[in-house]
Amino acid sequence: MMAASKKIAGGLVATALALGVAGCSSSEPARRPAAGHPGAGAGGRPGAPAAPAPGSVLRLIGDGSTSYTGGQPNVALPEKLKPGEKPPQFVVFSWDGAGEDSQKLFSHFREVGKKYHARMTYFLSGVYMLPEEKRDLYTAPQHDPGRSDIGFGDLQGIKDTAEQLRGAWLEGNEIGTHFNGHFCGPDGGVGTWSVEEWKSEINQAKSFVKSWKTNSGLKEEKALPFDYDKELIGARTPCLEGQKNFMRAAKTMGFRYDSSGISKQVWPKRTEGLWDVPLQLVPMPGRAFETLSMDYNYLVNQSGTTTQGDPSQHEYWGDQMRDGLLKAFDRTYRGNRAPLIIGNHFESWNGGTYMRAVEETIKSVCTQPEVRCVPFKELVDWLDVQDPRTLERLRTLDVGEAPKDGWPTFMTKGPAAPKPAAPGAPAVSRQEQEEG
């Protein structure tokens, strides 16, 4: 088990206090996989001819921690919707602080993904690739060198995580970032950081991945098969804090999306020039409110800040999360077709019941027709090629709202009319609506 994982529980309990309130309040070219391929989902289509195998091109980068091996395999090329065509149902499963430790959950969910045609986003914590004895190489904004609320890596953990990162990318999954030290709250937490401080944190997160061999001494290990400067296009901030200044920094550093916000199950828009693809408010079966679409928020609403609550409730709590996610899926699949965004951690809270809930959700939804369980990167590629007027129209549909006259009619209408401003409110331009 990596050193970081020994300390992760404490860091995430702090996260709970921040997220619990929100939860309670309510490139050779890529090819499209053929149907039945691990990247295609149930709605996959016949693919283009296979590209040369990864590894037939190899150019080491820097100290050989990363490399260029050609375009990523097992990813789907985006296609523009045709007039009258119903949008596919996208589902994104994402993992905060992804790393392989003694629980072996990274490797487990890679296998789950292959079995049920789900490719995912793994938000790697950079310090998991930095050994404890080199901790002083990390200086978090507003903190002394060598500080991290989730610890650092050890040699076995770094080696195992690198193995999982290699395999995950080659299978068509995405490697994003959860940054480094996971600092939350008002005392030097990420929500207090300036744009320049965020740039420092981003650069350090990249550097620990780009130089993991030098820092760990594991120079005989295989390189990661991607250029992280190009691969890294998205993130989720610790505790969902600091989004505004992070986005201002990220848009100048090659990022294309962020998933640190909170929203209803509606179609995403751009904010600060990035696709804003937030976690969503989803049902909490048996309760009069909704919670965020993340294991942690179900936990907070079930056992508070205790990660190992009443064992007699573990099965029920897992069922409650699974059923809530399935209800969320059903209302968008049969309703507005907004992408469903689900966030998780590799954890064993309440006897591992949330990991079971996520796996059962993947099995249930990713095998259904017209469903694409894909990483954020593939979702934003698809959003980028759509007619902006089409996306405008999709954003007029509320949670669970299917077009009254059917999808063919809805998708062949003209551009959506802007929503009227409230009485006395200033007019808002189309660009402001998009960027809002």
Buried (B, 14 or more C-beta within 10 A) or exposed (E): BBBBBBBBBEBBBBBBBBBBEBBBEBEBEBBBBBEEBBBBBBBBEEBEEEBEEBEEEEEEBBBBBBBBBBBBBBBBBBBEBEEEBBBBBBBBBBBBBBBBBEBEBBBBBBEBBBBBBBBBBBBBBBBBBBBBBBBEBBBBBBBEEBBBBBBBBBBBBBBBBBBBBBBBBBBBBBBBBBBBBBBBBEEBBBBBBBBEBBBBBBEBBBBBBBBBBBBBEBEEBEBBBBBBBEBBBBBBBBBBBBBBBBBBBBBEBEBBBBBBBBBBBBBBBBBBEBBBBBBBBBBBEEEEEBBBBBBBBBBBBBBEBBBEBEEEBBEEBBBBBBBBBBBBBBBBBEBBBBBBBBBBBBBBBBBBBBBBBBBBBBBBBBBBEEBBBBBBBBBBBBBEEBEEEBBBBBBBBEBBBBBEEEBEEBBEBEEBEBEEEEEEEEEEEEEEBBEE
